[in-house]
Structures are given as C-alpha cells and as structure tokens.
Amino acid sequence: MNDVDDIRIWEIPGESPTGACPEDTVQRVESGDIVLVRRALSRAGLWEEIERTLWDALEEALGHDLQASLRKVGLASMHESLTGDQIKRCNEVAHSRFNSIAKSYVPRLVREVAGYRGAGFYDANSVVRFFVPIAFHQSNREALETRPGYTKPQGPHVDTWFGHSTAGLNLWMAIGPVRRGNGLALFPAKWRLDIPHDGSYRPVRGQRFGTPVSFEMDPGDLLFFHGEHLHSSQLNVTSFTRVALTNRFSLYRPRVVSETTTAQWSELPASNPTQNAMRLQDTARSYSLEAFRREYAPASGDGTVKAIDDRWCEVTVNGARRIVGRICPHEGGDLSEGYVENGRIHCPWHHMSFDPATGEPACNGIARLPIGGKVLP
C-alpha cells in the first residue's frame, strides 16, 4: 500500500527550544515522514567536533600548507584549489577519520539530535560526500567516479540495494551549503512500493517516480528520513562543491544481505528516558507534499512528459508541445520517466534539467539534448 498522501514534511526551526527532536519524531520517520532540522548539529553541541574532524582529515590528506590555503577559501571552493585526485584522497581520509570516531559521535547524534533514547543499533560506516560542480566532475571522471556515493552522485535508489538495513533511518547532515541544484532529492510517491532494479543499482525502465522534493540547507542542518524512501543525488549545477555527511541507525536488529554490512552495525544500549515531552507538531512546521512544493519549489507552469518511441519523447510546458530526445546524455536516464519543473524537463536519475525548446542543459559539461521540433496543436 502506498501511503504517500499521509506523508508529511516537518521543519524544526533553528530556534527550537531543544537540541533534540521531539519524542515522536522517530516514529513519524519510520512511517515515512521527512524531518528537516535547522541548526541541529550546533544546538546539540556536535558541530565543532564534526567540523574539526573534517579539517583534520584534510590536513592529513593535503599537508598543513595546502589545508590552510583551502581553509581560507572554504570547502565550497575546493574544486578551484585542488585536483580531482586530491579531492578523492581527501574523501578517502575523511571517510576513515569519521569511521574511527563513529562509536563516539554517532550514538550522540541518535540521542542528542534524533532524540531517540531506546535500545537499537547504529551503522559505524560514515558516508562523507564531496560532490563537485558537474563540469569539474566530467573533467576528472577517472578519479572521482571510483567512489560512487562519496565523490560520484548516486541515481535513484533505496538503501537496501546497497546492503543496508531494511529499517535504517538516515541522518543526512549538511557540512557545507546545500542548494537546489546540488542537493538530495526524495521521491515520496514511491514510498513502500516495490522498485525493481537491474542489479547495478539502477531502477529498471518503465517506472515513473513522481515529482521529487529537495531541500536547501545551511551547514549544520540535518535531514532525517527512512532509507527505504527512493532518493538520489542531484548533479551539481551550482558553482560550489557540496559537502555532506550521512550516518544511519535502526530501532531493530538490522536485516541485511551482506555479511560485510552486518559487521558495520553496533549495538546502541538504551539511555536515560528523555526529559523532552514535546511532540513534533508542537515544535515544527508541518507541510503536505504539495504545500512544501508550492513554498520551496514553485513551478512556472504545468508540464507533462510522455514517450513517443525508443528515441523521442513529447514534453508539454504551459500548453506548448515539443519533441526532445528520450535518453539523457549524462548516463542514459529515460527522460520519459522524468518530470517538468520551472519550464524545464528533468532527468529522473540525477535531476539534470534541459530546455525543451533548445536542448540546452543547466550547466556546462553535459551534452545538449537532441531536439525534434515543435508539435502543432
């Protein structure tokens, strides 16, 4: 059964009276709700430790002088200061550093941010993501595409495809600015529905995912969602590198398909009962999916996409119908399964958008989409 009509998005403001989420947050996330927590890491006293760990990792990877130089310009400019191989090395060391302290900081994340005090389990594998602007990525594919999910954006997936727990809850943290065009997208319409994939972590063709939701986040903000939501990375069409960190936990003993991923999980003993008796609706703003889209991703008009044949699809935007190539020039996503937003057709795999009149992509580094012309009414 698809419960998409019951899914809500909750936004906990940065001035919330407590650092941790209210007592019913975890139960709502388990049922499919999505929670955006502003200033979560700062309010829970974790931001300085996480930021320090990352910069220490970059010093180990780059040396003191280059790290200091990068620190002056900021993480968002790392693609302007480093090579693809250096960014790959930074990511590898950061991954190792966060894994080495996971037993210290992940339980605190669960207690002091998610607000969960019961017994459970947490994944000691920390996923640090450096997603550079797409033009830089395309010029450094050999280095960056060796680390899918870390330096290479992932297409639509659910976490169990990668051997993660069937009941895993994601704590997705912005370490640098996350903006529309370089963030994370979720497809709530596919919640609790079977999504066939081809064995290579890609959905099989012939499935429509619905319109995604995405979030603009500042450093220290946190997105809390169930790993069985279909979600994907947006190709970075901004001018800055996006840096994020993900950790997972589960209320139940994890059921996974791989002994390797089982070994990553550790037990989380129950702690003292929470002193916070507030409910989510008492501290957070609640949105339906449609209300969220209206406020955060206003469209410039209605649009539809449908397949014509194996090569072409028809896009209708504000009543104008055009024929465009069906296959995304990035990695072959099927644009007939995509969506229209702000007058542009978006690929469902990595959300690269194209002008249906000219075929122009949203940024350099991606080929133009073939155009077949305008359809007369």
C-alpha positions as CSV (number, residue, x, y, z in Angstrom):
1,M,0.0,0.0,0.0
2,N,1.3,3.5,-0.9
3,D,0.8,5.9,1.9
4,V,2.1,9.0,0.0
5,D,-1.0,11.0,0.9
6,D,-0.2,10.6,4.6
7,I,3.5,11.6,4.3
8,R,4.3,15.0,5.7
9,I,7.4,17.1,5.8
10,W,8.3,18.7,9.1
11,E,10.7,21.6,9.5
12,I,12.1,22.2,13.0
13,P,13.4,25.8,13.2
14,G,16.8,26.7,14.4
15,E,15.5,28.5,17.4
16,S,13.6,25.4,18.6
17,P,13.8,25.2,22.5
18,T,15.7,21.9,22.5
19,G,18.6,20.5,20.6
20,A,17.0,17.1,20.1
21,C,14.0,16.2,18.0
22,P,10.6,15.9,19.9
23,E,9.7,12.5,21.3
24,D,7.5,11.2,18.4
25,T,9.9,12.2,15.6
26,V,11.5,8.7,15.1
27,Q,8.0,7.1,14.9
28,R,7.0,9.6,12.3
29,V,10.1,9.0,10.2
30,E,9.5,5.2,10.4
31,S,6.1,5.8,9.0
32,G,7.5,7.8,6.0
33,D,7.6,11.4,7.2
34,I,10.6,13.5,6.4
35,V,12.1,15.9,9.0
36,L,14.3,18.9,8.3
37,V,16.1,20.1,11.5
38,R,17.7,23.5,11.3
39,R,21.0,24.1,13.1
40,A,20.7,20.6,14.5
41,L,24.4,20.0,15.0
42,S,25.1,23.3,16.7
43,R,22.1,23.0,19.0
44,A,23.2,19.5,20.0
45,G,26.8,20.6,20.6
46,L,28.2,18.4,17.8
47,W,29.1,20.9,15.1
48,E,32.6,21.8,16.3
49,E,33.6,18.2,16.7
50,I,32.4,17.2,13.2
51,E,34.0,20.3,11.6
52,R,37.3,19.7,13.4
53,T,37.4,16.1,12.3
54,L,36.9,17.0,8.7
55,W,39.6,19.7,8.7
56,D,42.0,17.3,10.5
57,A,41.3,14.8,7.7
58,L,42.0,17.3,5.1
59,E,45.3,18.3,6.7
60,E,46.3,14.6,6.7
61,A,45.4,14.3,3.1
62,L,46.9,17.6,1.8
63,G,49.5,18.6,4.3
64,H,49.4,21.7,6.5
65,D,50.0,24.4,4.0
66,L,47.5,23.3,1.4
67,Q,44.9,22.6,4.0
68,A,45.4,26.1,5.5
69,S,45.1,27.6,2.0
70,L,41.8,25.7,1.4
71,R,40.5,26.7,4.8
72,K,40.9,30.4,3.8
73,V,38.7,30.0,0.7
74,G,36.3,27.4,2.2
75,L,35.2,23.9,1.4
76,A,32.8,25.1,-1.2
77,S,35.7,26.2,-3.3
78,M,37.8,23.0,-3.1
79,H,37.4,22.3,-6.8
80,E,39.0,25.6,-7.6
81,S,42.1,24.8,-5.4
82,L,42.5,21.0,-5.8
83,T,42.8,18.4,-8.5
84,G,40.4,15.5,-8.8
85,D,42.9,13.1,-7.4
86,Q,43.4,15.4,-4.4
87,I,39.7,15.6,-3.8
88,K,39.5,11.8,-4.0
89,R,42.3,11.5,-1.4
90,C,40.6,14.0,0.9
91,N,37.4,12.0,0.7
92,E,39.2,8.7,1.5
93,V,40.9,10.1,4.5
94,A,37.7,11.9,5.8
95,H,35.8,8.6,5.5
96,S,38.5,6.8,7.5
97,R,38.6,9.6,10.2
98,F,34.8,9.7,10.7
99,N,34.7,5.9,10.9
100,S,37.4,5.9,13.6
101,I,35.3,8.1,15.8
102,A,31.9,6.7,14.9
103,K,31.5,4.9,18.2
104,S,31.8,8.3,19.9
105,Y,29.7,10.6,17.9
106,V,27.0,8.5,16.2
107,P,25.3,7.5,19.5
108,R,25.3,11.2,20.4
109,L,23.7,12.0,17.1
110,V,21.0,9.5,17.8
111,R,20.4,10.7,21.3
112,E,21.0,14.4,21.0
113,V,19.7,15.1,17.5
114,A,17.2,12.4,16.6
115,G,16.0,12.4,20.3
116,Y,15.9,8.6,20.5
117,R,16.7,7.1,23.9
118,G,15.7,3.4,23.4
119,A,17.8,0.4,22.6
120,G,18.8,-0.1,19.0
121,F,21.7,-0.3,16.5
122,Y,23.8,2.1,14.6
123,D,25.9,1.9,11.4
124,A,29.5,2.7,12.2
125,N,30.2,3.4,8.5
126,S,30.1,7.2,8.0
127,V,29.5,8.4,4.4
128,V,31.3,11.7,3.6
129,R,30.2,13.1,0.3
130,F,32.2,15.7,-1.8
131,F,30.1,16.4,-4.9
132,V,31.8,19.0,-7.2
133,P,30.3,21.0,-10.0
134,I,29.4,18.8,-12.9
135,A,31.9,20.4,-15.4
136,F,34.8,19.7,-13.0
137,H,33.5,16.2,-12.4
138,Q,33.3,15.4,-16.1
139,S,36.9,16.6,-16.4
140,N,38.0,14.4,-13.5
141,R,35.9,11.3,-14.0
142,E,38.8,8.9,-13.8
143,A,39.5,9.9,-10.2
144,L,36.0,10.8,-8.9
145,E,33.9,8.0,-10.4
146,T,35.8,5.4,-8.4
147,R,33.9,6.4,-5.3
148,P,30.1,6.1,-6.0
149,G,28.1,7.8,-3.4
150,Y,31.2,9.6,-2.0
151,T,32.5,11.6,-4.9
152,K,30.2,10.3,-7.6
153,P,26.5,11.2,-7.3
154,Q,24.1,8.3,-7.0
155,G,21.0,7.8,-9.1
156,P,17.6,6.8,-7.6
157,H,17.9,4.0,-5.1
158,V,16.8,2.7,-1.7
159,D,19.4,1.8,0.8
160,T,18.8,-1.9,0.9
161,W,20.0,-2.1,-2.7
162,F,23.5,-1.4,-1.2
163,G,23.2,-4.0,1.6
164,H,22.0,-1.5,4.2
165,S,19.4,-2.4,6.9
166,T,15.8,-2.7,5.8
167,A,14.9,-0.5,8.8
168,G,17.7,2.0,8.5
169,L,17.0,5.7,9.3
170,N,19.2,8.3,7.7
171,L,20.8,11.3,9.4
172,W,21.9,13.4,6.4
173,M,23.9,16.4,7.5
174,A,24.9,19.5,5.5
175,I,28.6,20.3,6.2
176,G,28.6,23.0,3.5
177,P,25.8,24.9,1.9
178,V,23.2,22.6,0.1
179,R,21.2,24.4,-2.5
180,R,18.7,23.4,-5.2
181,G,20.8,22.1,-8.0
182,N,23.4,20.2,-5.8
183,G,21.4,18.5,-3.1
184,L,19.4,15.4,-2.3
185,A,16.1,14.5,-3.8
186,L,13.4,12.2,-2.5
187,F,10.5,10.6,-4.4
188,P,7.7,10.2,-1.8
189,A,5.4,8.7,-4.4
190,K,7.4,5.5,-4.3
191,W,7.3,5.1,-0.5
192,R,6.6,1.4,0.4
193,L,6.3,0.4,-3.3
194,D,8.5,-2.3,-4.9
195,I,11.0,-0.6,-7.2
196,P,12.6,-3.2,-9.5
197,H,16.3,-2.6,-10.3
198,D,18.7,-4.1,-12.8
199,G,21.3,-5.4,-10.3
200,S,23.6,-2.4,-11.0
201,Y,21.8,-0.1,-8.6
202,R,19.7,1.5,-11.2
203,P,15.9,1.2,-11.5
204,V,14.6,-0.7,-14.5
205,R,13.0,1.4,-17.2
206,G,9.3,1.9,-17.4
207,Q,8.7,3.3,-13.9
208,R,7.6,6.8,-13.1
209,F,8.9,8.1,-9.8
210,G,6.7,11.2,-9.4
211,T,7.9,14.7,-8.7
212,P,10.7,14.8,-6.1
213,V,11.2,17.0,-3.1
214,S,14.6,18.6,-2.4
215,F,15.9,20.9,0.4
216,E,18.1,23.9,0.7
217,M,20.2,23.5,3.8
218,D,22.9,25.5,5.7
219,P,25.9,24.0,7.4
220,G,24.8,22.1,10.5
221,D,21.2,21.5,9.2
222,L,20.1,17.8,9.2
223,L,17.6,15.8,7.2
224,F,16.1,12.8,8.9
225,F,14.4,10.2,6.6
226,H,13.8,6.5,6.2
227,G,16.4,4.7,4.0
228,E,13.6,2.9,2.0
229,H,12.5,6.2,0.6
230,L,13.6,6.3,-3.1
231,H,16.2,9.1,-3.1
232,S,19.1,10.3,-5.3
233,S,21.8,12.9,-5.7
234,Q,21.3,15.9,-7.8
235,L,24.0,16.6,-10.4
236,N,25.8,19.7,-9.1
237,V,24.9,22.5,-11.4
238,T,26.0,25.2,-8.9
239,S,29.4,26.8,-8.8
240,F,30.5,25.3,-5.5
241,T,31.3,21.9,-4.0
242,R,28.6,20.3,-1.9
243,V,29.9,18.5,1.3
244,A,27.6,16.3,3.4
245,L,27.8,13.5,6.0
246,T,25.4,10.6,6.5
247,N,25.0,8.2,9.4
248,R,22.3,5.6,10.0
249,F,20.7,3.9,12.9
250,S,17.9,1.4,13.4
251,L,15.4,0.6,16.2
252,Y,15.7,-3.1,15.3
253,R,18.4,-5.6,14.7
254,P,19.5,-4.9,11.2
255,R,18.5,-7.3,8.5
256,V,20.9,-7.0,5.5
257,V,22.0,-9.1,2.6
258,S,25.8,-8.8,3.1
259,E,28.0,-10.0,6.0
260,T,30.2,-7.0,5.3
261,T,27.5,-4.6,6.0
262,T,26.3,-6.6,9.0
263,A,29.7,-6.1,10.6
264,Q,29.4,-2.3,10.3
265,W,26.5,-2.3,12.8
266,S,26.9,-1.9,16.5
267,E,24.5,-2.2,19.4
268,L,23.1,1.0,20.9
269,P,22.1,0.5,24.5
270,A,19.1,2.3,25.9
271,S,19.9,5.5,27.7
272,N,18.1,7.5,30.4
273,P,14.5,8.3,29.4
274,T,14.0,11.5,27.5
275,Q,13.1,14.6,29.5
276,N,11.5,16.1,26.4
277,A,7.8,15.6,26.4
278,M,7.1,17.9,23.4
279,R,5.5,16.5,20.2
280,L,6.6,17.2,16.7
281,Q,3.5,19.2,15.9
282,D,4.3,21.4,19.0
283,T,7.7,22.5,17.7
284,A,7.8,22.1,14.0
285,R,6.0,23.4,10.9
286,S,4.2,20.7,9.0
287,Y,3.8,20.6,5.2
288,S,1.9,18.3,3.0
289,L,3.9,17.4,-0.1
290,E,2.0,19.8,-2.3
291,A,2.3,22.6,0.2
292,F,6.0,22.0,0.5
293,R,6.5,22.1,-3.3
294,R,4.5,25.3,-3.5
295,E,6.6,27.1,-0.9
296,Y,10.0,25.7,-1.7
297,A,9.9,24.8,-5.4
298,P,7.3,27.0,-7.1
299,A,6.8,25.9,-10.7
300,S,6.4,28.3,-13.6
301,G,3.6,26.3,-15.1
302,D,2.3,22.8,-15.6
303,G,4.1,20.2,-17.7
304,T,4.0,16.6,-18.7
305,V,6.3,14.1,-20.4
306,K,5.4,11.0,-22.4
307,A,7.3,8.6,-24.6
308,I,6.8,8.5,-28.3
309,D,9.3,5.8,-29.2
310,D,12.7,4.5,-28.1
311,R,14.4,7.7,-29.2
312,W,12.0,10.5,-28.6
313,C,9.5,11.8,-26.0
314,E,7.0,14.6,-26.0
315,V,7.2,17.4,-23.4
316,T,4.3,19.8,-22.8
317,V,5.1,23.0,-20.9
318,N,2.4,25.7,-20.5
319,G,0.5,24.2,-23.4
320,A,3.5,24.2,-25.8
321,R,4.3,20.7,-27.0
322,R,7.8,19.8,-28.2
323,I,9.7,16.6,-29.2
324,V,13.0,16.0,-27.4
325,G,15.5,13.1,-27.1
326,R,14.4,10.4,-24.7
327,I,17.8,9.4,-23.5
328,C,19.7,11.7,-21.1
329,P,23.2,12.5,-22.4
330,H,24.7,12.2,-18.9
331,E,24.2,8.5,-18.1
332,G,21.3,7.3,-20.2
333,G,18.4,8.1,-17.9
334,D,15.0,7.8,-19.5
335,L,13.6,11.3,-19.8
336,S,10.1,10.0,-20.5
337,E,10.1,8.9,-16.8
338,G,11.2,12.4,-15.7
339,Y,9.3,15.5,-14.7
340,V,8.8,19.1,-15.6
341,E,9.6,21.9,-13.2
342,N,10.1,25.6,-13.8
343,G,9.6,25.1,-17.6
344,R,12.4,22.5,-17.9
345,I,12.4,18.8,-18.3
346,H,14.4,17.0,-15.6
347,C,16.0,13.6,-15.8
348,P,14.7,11.3,-13.1
349,W,18.2,9.8,-12.4
350,H,20.3,12.8,-11.4
351,H,17.9,15.7,-12.0
352,M,19.9,17.3,-14.7
353,S,17.4,19.7,-16.5
354,F,17.2,20.7,-20.1
355,D,15.4,23.5,-22.0
356,P,12.8,21.6,-24.1
357,A,13.0,24.4,-26.8
358,T,16.8,24.3,-27.3
359,G,18.0,21.2,-25.6
360,E,20.5,23.3,-23.5
361,P,21.5,21.6,-20.2
362,A,21.5,23.5,-16.9
363,C,25.3,23.7,-16.9
364,N,28.5,23.1,-19.0
365,G,29.9,19.6,-19.0
366,I,26.7,17.8,-20.3
367,A,25.9,17.5,-24.0
368,R,22.9,19.2,-25.5
369,L,19.7,17.2,-25.7
370,P,18.5,16.4,-29.2
371,I,15.5,18.4,-30.3
372,G,12.9,17.1,-32.7
373,G,10.9,20.2,-33.1
374,K,7.6,21.7,-32.0
375,V,4.3,19.8,-32.2
376,L,1.4,21.7,-33.7
377,P,-1.8,21.8,-31.6
